[in-house]
Amino acid sequence: MNQKQKKTLWRILATAALFAVLEVLRHLGVMDRFPVWAVIGCYLVPYLLISYDVIRKAALNIRSGEIFDENLLMFIATVAAFAIGAYDEALAVMLFYQVGELFQKIAVGRSRASIKALLEIVPQYANLETDAGVARVDPDDVAVGQTIIVKPGERVPLDGVVLEGSSLLNTAALTGESLPRPIDRGETIVSGCINGDGTLRVQVTKAFEDSTVSKILELVENASSKKAKTEAFITRFAKVYTPVVTLAAVLLFLIPVLCGGLWSDWLRRACIFLVISCPCALVISVPLGFFGGIGAASRKGVLVKGSNDLENLSKLSMMVFDKTGTLTEGAFHVSAVHPVGMDDETLLSLAAAAESGSNHPIAKSIVAAYGKTPDLPLKNLRELPGHGVCAELDGKALLVGNERLMRQFSVEIPAGESGATVVFVALGGVCCGEISISDTVKPGAKQSLDALRQNGVRSLSMLTGDRKAVGQSVADALGLDAVYTDLLPAQKVEQLEALLAQKDSDATLAYVGDGINDAPVLARADIGVAMGSMGSDAAIEAADVVIMDDDLSKLPCVLRLAKKTMRIVKENIVFALAVKAVVMLLGACGVANMWLAVFADVGVSILAILNSMRMMKKS
C-alpha cells in the first residue's frame, strides 16, 4: 500500500468513526432536537471528508469534456439523497464507494507489480575497464567494443561475449528456469542474468538501449497499451452506457412526477438507480484480469506483449512450427562424409572454407567438424539464403549447399533420400560428395505437443526448408498432422497464408519459430511465438509472445493461462451486468433501497476484483 492509499484508508476510518457516532446519536433521538440545518451540517462534515476527491475529479472531468463518469454519478446521487433528507444513506454510499475504490487501487497495484517484477532485471551500473582501472559507470555510458567486469553476485548489465572466466548464470528473471546455466569463455552473455561465483570479463556487443534487458523493459512497459477486443469493447461500452443510464435516471424522476407522482419518492428511486448503474465492476475488473494473466505468464518466463495477444491465444485452433531450433535441438553435427574422387578431409576442407563466414548452425557444424582454420584462396564468396554458399577457387565455381543450389547451377547429384540434412559440395560443375548433418528432436517435445492437443489445438503442422525425408522423419516422431518441406523463406509465408485461409474465422493460428530467420512468418501469423530467443532482437520485435528459453512445455502452460484469463473476464462481465440489471429493475420499481444499491455497485466490484485476482496466485 503506497502513501496515497494509506491517506485514503485514514480518511475512510475517520469517516466511518464519525458516521458511527452520528448514527448512535440519531438512534438515541438526540438528532431530533437539532434544527434541520444543524443535522445537515453534522452529516456534511464526514461527507466532504470522504468525497472531496470524487467531487474534484468530477469537476476536472467536466472541464476536460468527460462529463459522464462514475465520479459524477456518485456526486449527483448523494446530493439528491441529501435533498430528500436521506443524509445517512448519502454518506454511506460515498463511504462504501471509497472503500471499493481503495480495494480496486490495491488490486491493480498488485497486478501491475506482478508484471513489473520483471523490471528488477534492469542493471543499475556496469564495471568498466579503463586505463586507470575499473570504474563503476551507468550502463548507458558503455560503448560497443569496451570491456566490462561482472563480479560474483552482480547482474549482467550489457550483452556481450565472455573474454575471460567461467561461471553459472541465474537466468530465472528472463527464462523462469530454476537451474543455473553455465557460461564459459567465447560464449555470448545477455543482460539481466545474475552472475554466480565466477568473475567474468566481457566485451560489450550491444549498446544498453539495444540490449536484451532494454528490449524486455520496453515490452513490459507497453504491455497494457495493446487492448484485447473484450477490453476495448468494455471501454467503448462504458462511454455509451454511462450517459444512457444518467438520462434514464432523469426520466425515471421526471415522468412520474409530471404525471402526479410524489417527487421525493421518485427522486429516491432515481438516486438508487444512479448508484446501481456505476460501471466500476466492468471498467476495473476486466483489465485487471488481463493484467493478472500477463503477470502470471511473465513469472514463468513467457512475455505476452498485450492483452489482445492473450485473448487470441485463448481462441487458438492451429499451430505451425518451424523445425530447426524449435522442435529439434538445432545443435547440428556432421554424422557422415561421402566424398567422390577425394578423401574425407579434402571434402571437409572445401566445405569449411566456403562456410567459414556464415553464422548458420549447419555451416558452424561443418567448420567444427573440419577442426582447423580453412586457408583456401577463395574469391567472390557469397551466401544465397535458402540455398547455401558459392565462391571461386582457382577459377572454378565452388558450391556448398542443398539440392536446390545444385539444381540452380545444373550440377548432377546422386539420387537417394536420407533422414538427415545433406549438404552437397561441387567444384567446377562436378559433385565432389555430400556431408550428412544430423539434428535431434528436443526431449519432451512429443509430450508438449500432446498437451497442446488436450488444450484445444486441433491442428499441428511444420514448415521447414529441409528435404521431405528429413521433415517427414521429424513429423512422424512427433505425430504432426502435416509437414511442408523444401520451403524458401518467402515460400514459408505463402504456405502460412494458405493455412490461414483454412481456419475458422473466429479461431486463431500461431506460428512458433526461433525469431531470427522466421521474422516474416512470425509477423504474418495471428500470433507469433518466438522460441529459444533470449537475446534475439528479431524475436522480441516480430513475435507477439516471447518464450525466453527453448522449453516447449511452456506452450501448453501459457495456453492454459490464456483460457483461464478469458474465463475469468467473461465471468466478471456476465456477473456484473446480471446483478446490475436485476437491482436496477428493483430500484426503478421501488423495491430496492440505497443499501442494496451500494451492494450492486461496490459489492459487485469487490467480488469481480477478487475473481480477477485469482490470476495473480502463484502456480
Number of C-alpha atoms within 10 A of each C-alpha: 13 9 8 9 15 12 11 17 17 12 18 22 14 15 22 18 13 17 21 12 11 19 16 13 13 15 10 10 11 12 17 12 10 11 9 12 8 12 17 17 11 16 19 16 14 22 23 15 14 25 22 12 14 20 17 13 15 22 16 13 16 14 10 9 9 13 18 20 21 21 20 24 24 25 21 16 23 26 16 20 25 17 15 13 16 17 20 18 17 24 26 20 26 24 24 20 26 21 18 20 19 19 19 22 15 14 23 21 14 19 25 18 16 22 23 16 14 21 18 11 23 19 21 14 19 24 22 22 17 11 6 6 8 14 15 13 13 15 20 14 12 22 16 15 14 14 23 27 22 24 17 16 15 19 22 29 30 35 24 26 21 23 17 14 15 20 18 18 23 22 24 20 21 27 24 19 16 10 11 16 15 13 19 16 15 14 13 17 23 23 24 29 27 24 25 22 14 16 17 24 22 28 22 24 20 18 19 23 13 13 23 24 27 20 17 24 18 13 17 22 14 12 20 18 11 14 19 20 14 17 23 14 12 20 17 10 14 19 16 12 17 21 15 13 19 22 12 16 22 16 13 18 23 16 12 15 16 10 8 8 13 12 15 16 14 22 23 24 25 27 30 31 31 29 30 30 26 27 22 22 26 26 17 21 29 27 24 29 32 28 28 27 30 32 28 25 27 26 21 21 23 26 30 25 24 22 26 22 22 27 21 22 25 22 18 24 21 23 23 23 21 23 24 22 21 23 28 17 15 17 15 20 19 21 13 14 18 16 19 15 11 11 13 17 13 14 23 24 21 23 27 27 24 31 26 16 15 16 9 12 15 24 26 18 19 25 24 15 16 20 12 11 12 17 10 13 10 18 16 9 16 15 16 10 9 17 19 24 23 24 20 18 18 11 10 14 19 26 30 29 26 22 19 16 22 22 11 9 12 11 19 13 17 9 5 6 12 12 17 21 22 23 24 25 30 27 19 15 16 17 21 22 22 25 24 18 21 19 21 16 20 16 13 14 18 18 12 19 22 17 17 24 16 11 17 16 20 13 17 22 19 22 27 21 21 22 21 17 16 21 24 19 16 20 21 12 11 19 14 19 12 15 20 18 18 19 17 17 18 12 16 21 20 15 14 20 14 11 16 19 9 10 14 11 8 9 15 21 24 26 25 30 28 28 29 17 14 23 20 18 28 29 19 18 23 19 24 27 30 33 29 20 23 25 21 18 16 18 29 26 16 21 30 23 26 28 31 28 20 19 20 22 16 20 18 20 17 26 23 16 20 25 20 17 28 22 14 21 23 15 15 25 18 12 16 23 16 12 15 23 15 13 23 26 14 18 24 20 11 16 12 19 17 22 15 19 25 21 20 25 27 25 19 23 27 22 16 27 24 17 17 28 21 15 24 23 10 10 7
